[in-house]
């Protein structure tokens, strides 16, 4: 059957896998938020520039 060290290795593997999964989810959501905010700010700047040119 399994020995205790194999069990610890499996738990270490699951821990690393889980940490990597949640880190990937965090980074993807953070980058999406960052890009979305940059696009909103760019749209605001263009709108303000158009408003200044028309006035």
C-alpha positions as CSV (number, residue, x, y, z in Angstrom):
1,X,0.0,0.0,0.0
2,X,1.1,3.6,0.5
3,X,3.9,4.7,2.9
4,X,3.7,7.8,5.0
5,X,6.3,9.7,2.9
6,X,4.3,9.0,-0.3
7,X,1.3,10.4,1.4
8,X,3.2,13.6,2.4
9,X,4.5,13.9,-1.1
10,X,1.0,13.7,-2.5
11,X,-0.2,16.3,0.0
12,X,2.7,18.6,-0.9
13,X,1.8,18.2,-4.6
14,X,-1.9,19.0,-3.9
15,X,-0.8,22.1,-1.9
16,X,1.4,23.5,-4.6
17,X,-1.2,22.7,-7.3
18,X,-3.9,24.5,-5.2
19,X,-1.7,27.5,-4.5
20,X,-0.9,27.8,-8.2
21,X,-4.5,27.5,-9.2
22,X,-5.6,30.3,-6.9
23,X,-2.7,32.5,-7.8
24,X,-3.6,32.1,-11.5
25,X,-7.2,33.1,-10.7
26,X,-6.0,36.1,-8.7
27,X,-3.6,37.3,-11.4
28,X,-6.2,36.9,-14.2
29,X,-8.8,38.9,-12.2
30,X,-6.3,41.6,-11.3
31,X,-5.0,42.0,-14.8
32,X,-8.6,42.1,-16.1
33,X,-9.4,44.8,-13.6
34,X,-6.3,46.8,-14.5
35,X,-6.9,46.7,-18.2
36,X,-10.6,47.6,-17.7
37,X,-9.7,50.6,-15.5
38,X,-7.2,51.8,-18.1
39,X,-9.8,51.5,-20.9
40,X,-12.3,53.5,-18.8
41,X,-9.8,56.2,-18.1
42,X,-8.8,56.4,-21.8
43,X,-12.5,56.8,-22.8
44,X,-12.9,59.6,-20.2
45,X,-9.8,61.4,-21.5
46,X,-11.1,61.2,-25.1
47,X,-14.5,62.4,-24.1
48,X,-13.0,65.4,-22.2
49,X,-10.7,66.2,-25.2
50,X,-13.6,66.2,-27.6
51,X,-15.6,68.4,-25.2
52,X,-12.7,70.9,-25.1
53,X,-12.4,70.9,-28.9
54,X,-16.1,71.7,-29.4
55,X,-16.2,74.5,-26.9
